[in-house]
Amino acid sequence: MALKKKGSSESVRSKPRKRQTSPEPRLRVAERRRLEEEEEARKAAEAEQAKKKRRQALRTKEHTHLLKKMKEKREKNAEQKDISRALDETRQQMVKEEHAARGGIERDAQIAFDFVASSIFCAVEEHVARINGTCPASCWGPIDSYALCSPVLTCPEKLASRLSKHCGSPITIARACFKWIAHNITYDSTANLVGDPMVALRTRTSAASGFAKLLDRLFCLSGLESEVVLGYAKGVGYQDGAPPPTTPNHTWNAIKIDGKWCFFDVSWAQGYGSIQGLQVVTTADYDDMWFNTPPEVFVLSHYSATGPVVPAVQNVCLATFFKLPSSQKLRRFMMSLQGSGRTLFFNSLLISAQSGLSVQSPDYYCSHEVCSVMAVPFTVAEGENRFKFQFHKQVQRVSVGSVPGEHYLTHTGNGVWEGSYHAPSPLASEFGVFWSPDRALWHTLLAY
């Protein structure tokens, strides 16, 4: 506001008054600043806490990973220790078995023949007493252990000397050589087609001719009278009733023991074959059936073209041979037959094949190492049917009928179970023989 001086026409500007500020706004500013500082401090603390958590999580992750690695390393070390321990135990067991085998074999293979005098095999015929295919493979334990402990040698003379060193009879020599080849040579239908035994030893693979010639070489070097047999075989892919081949297609071995020819097929013993595409693929699976096979079983799948002839087929032509059935179940069933039952059944097969008929036989679901069939009907007919079996292991119950437990057989001692079953009329659609190693489980032995 402008003022005029008295007596003057000029006006004078007045001094502005000093504004009075209230203390309350200052307090709000200070409070706001304090709150902002606290918020910044809180955020900084949270950021620092989050940073600590991240570092802790990272350390925990690294620690967990480290613990996992350490655990895996410990488990791996423990597994390696277990494997090493198992290998050491296996080596020690093999050494023990080899020592036991040497001790047994040095007694002129007496331990391998002890079972002949046991009560279980008291009813076995003379040709079985020579230890042929009908006897359990476990009887050969000492000789088998000795053969499997023998090193892989590429010199047939040294190998034959090693295998036959402690064997005191032709059959024990044959067993050691047979077992060694079956477990150390692999079948290959495209390898060593000329059958060179040296190639088979060096490469450890061969076709059937290499197996047979190598076994023949070891037999001859061990002092056995041996021959390689060329002939016809119902091998992989063969079907009953198929047209016979025009030329021999297989090779096996024969050695003379006690004036009689015994037959061996080591290439079939080392495993079984299957056709995949255009090739035969072999799976290693040892089958003791083909060591000194009974002639009635051997002739179902082998027919000699050159060399010794199986006695059971001396008067059988090739056409009749290919009419004989040769299924695996039939061979297993015939292997289980004891006494003269196998010969009688083979004669029935032979007569039926020559006359164009077929013989029915039960399906056998066991092993001849577990049970021997002493008397059974080939077909269950109305009326009385007799059954008799000899088990080579502990058995609690044996029954016949359409279901397990329908009719029990009687245990007469020495593992023999026998009895008769009166079949009703009409006959049940299903009929079988069952055995039980305990009170809770049943196994099928025969099925009709």
TIMARDREN-174272 format. One record per residue (C-alpha): x, y negated, z; residue in one letter. Coordinates in steps of 0.05 Angstrom, whole numbers, plus 5000, padded with zeros to 4 digits. Layout:
XYZA
...
END
This chain:
500050005000M
503049344979A
502748745027L
503448015013K
507847575055K
504646985085K
505946365043G
508646804987S
505547064925S
509947694924E
507648324954S
512048784998V
511649574995R
510749875062S
515250445087K
512251145081P
510451485144R
514252115163K
509852735153R
508953165214Q
509653935199T
506254455241S
510555015274P
505655545252E
507755585178P
514955665199R
513156255242L
509556585184R
515656515139V
520156805191A
515357375202E
515057515128R
522557505121R
523057975181R
517958445150L
521658435083E
528158585118E
524959155156E
521859425091E
528659395056E
531859735115A
526460275115R
527260385040K
534760425048A
533960925104A
529061335062E
533861315003A
539561535048E
535162085078Q
533162325008A
540462304988K
542262725049K
536663215033K
539063284961R
546163404985R
543463905036Q
539264264983A
545164284937L
549564564992R
544065075009T
543365274937K
550865354929E
551065734995H
545366184973T
548666314906H
555166454941L
551666934989L
548267274930K
554967354895K
558067624958M
552268104968K
552768344895E
560168434904K
559268834968R
553869264935E
558369374875K
564169554919N
559770024959A
557170344895E
564270424870Q
566170734936K
560171204932D
562071394861I
569271504882S
567071904942R
562472324898A
567972434848L
572772634903D
567573114932E
566273394862T
573773494851R
574573824918Q
568574264904Q
571274464836M
577974624868V
574475044921K
570375394867E
576575514825E
580175804885H
574176234901A
573576434828A
580876634825R
580177024889G
573977384862G
576677504793I
583277764819E
579278334850R
577878574779D
571578144774A
568578544831Q
564677944856I
561177884788A
558878604792F
556778624865D
549578484847F
549079164812V
549479514879A
544379044912S
537379294926S
534278754883I
537179034819F
536779774838C
531879914782A
535979584727V
537980044670E
545080224651E
545779704596H
543479174645V
548779394695A
553979174644R
551478474657I
547478274595N
542677714584G
537277984630T
541477844692C
541177174728P
546476674707A
548076564781S
551577244782C
556976944738W
558476374787G
565776524801P
567576654728I
563576054704D
567075604754S
573775864733Y
572175744659A
569475034671L
575674854712C
580175064655S
583174464618P
581674284546V
587574584508L
588574504433T
592875134428C
588375754422P
593876224448E
594775814512K
587275734520L
586076484512A
591676644561S
588776144611R
581676414606L
583377154608S
589077114659K
584977344719H
579377724683C
579778464692G
574578724642S
572278574571P
565578284593I
568877794642T
573677564588I
567877474540A
564077074592R
569876604607A
571176464533C
563776394517F
562475914575K
568475474559W
566575384486I
559175254502A
561074684549H
566974374512N
564974404438I
559174004410T
554874244352Y
554773814289D
551674104226S
556073654183T
562773774217A
567974304202N
563574664152L
569275144134V
569475374206G
576875244221D
577875414295P
583774934300M
579374364276V
573974554325A
579074544382L
582173884361R
575773494346T
571273884396R
565673864345T
563674384293S
558074734256A
556075444274A
561675774235S
566975384275G
563775614340F
563776344318A
570876334290K
573775994351L
570376494397L
572877064353D
579876784357R
579676754432L
576777454436F
582177744391C
587777374428L
584977664493S
585378374466G
577978484450L
575278824388E
571378264357S
568078084290E
564777474261V
557777644235V
554677274176L
547277334169G
540277034171Y
537576654230A
530876344247K
533675684269G
531374964272V
525274834229G
523575564217Y
516275764221Q
513676474225D
511276694157G
515576204119A
519176444056P
525976754074P
532376404052P
536076703992T
542976664024T
545676764095P
544976134136N
548276274204H
554376574238T
555176914306W
559677404342N
559878144361A
564778494407I
565279224423K
564579394498I
564380114522D
563680354450G
557479914436K
556979264398W
554578674439C
552178034406F
553377304423F
551176644393D
555176084427V
552775534380S
545575654400W
547575714473A
550775024477Q
544174664462G
537974614419Y
536874244354G
531273814326S
530273524257I
530372764253Q
529672524182G
534272954140L
539173124196Q
539373634252V
540573284319V
543073724375T
541673614449T
546673934497A
542674414541D
546175064558Y
541875694548D
544576334578D
539776754536M
544876784479W
550477104519F
550377854507N
543077814487T
539078464490P
538578744419P
530978754420E
530878004433V
536877834389F
533878164328V
527677734330L
531877144306S
538377444278H
539377924219Y
546378154200S
548478094128A
555778274140T
559278584200G
556178994256P
548679084253V
544179004314V
542179714333P
534879534337A
534579354262V
538779904230Q
532780144191N
529379464182V
529579094116C
530278344109L
523078254090A
520678604153T
525478184195F
522277544171F
515377824189K
517477924261L
515077364307P
520476954340S
517376424383S
521076174444Q
515476404491K
515777104461L
523277144470R
522676904542R
517377424555F
521577984525M
527677754566M
523477844629S
521378554611L
525079074653Q
526679804642G
523880104578S
518479574572G
522579144525R
523979724478T
516679934477L
514279234464F
519379134408F
517179784375N
510079524377S
512378874344L
516179254291L
510479724274I
505679134270S
510378744226A
511279334179Q
503679444175S
501878714169G
498478674237L
499878224296S
501378404369V
498477964423Q
502977794482S
501877344542P
505076664546D
510876694595Y
511976054636Y
517676284681C
524976494673S
527877194673H
532676924726E
526676824772V
522277424755C
522778084717S
516578394688V
516279134704M
509279304682A
503778874651V
498278974600P
499578604535F
492178434533T
487478454593V
481978964576A
475679134613E
477079624669G
483479774707E
489679344691N
496379474726R
501378934743F
508378994772K
513678454779F
520378374812Q
522177674837F
529377474849H
527576904897K
523176824958Q
515776874941V
509976814990Q
504077034947R
502677324878V
495577354850S
492077534785V
485377294758G
482076694726S
484276244784V
489876294835P
488176704895G
482677114863E
486277784872H
492877854909Y
498378354892L
501978744946T
509278634965H
512579324968T
519579084985G
525978884948N
522178304915G
517278774881V
509878574877W
504879054846E
497579224843G
491579364799S
486078904776Y
479279144754H
477178664699A
469778514699P
465178524638S
464978054604P
472177834612L
473677134636A
475676644581S
482076494619E
486476984657F
493376914687G
498477134737V
500476624790F
505976604842W
507176154902S
513876004935P
510075704994D
503075645021R
501374994986A
503475064913L
501875554857W
505875664793H
503476014730T
507476634711L
503476924654L
497376664616A
493077094571Y
END
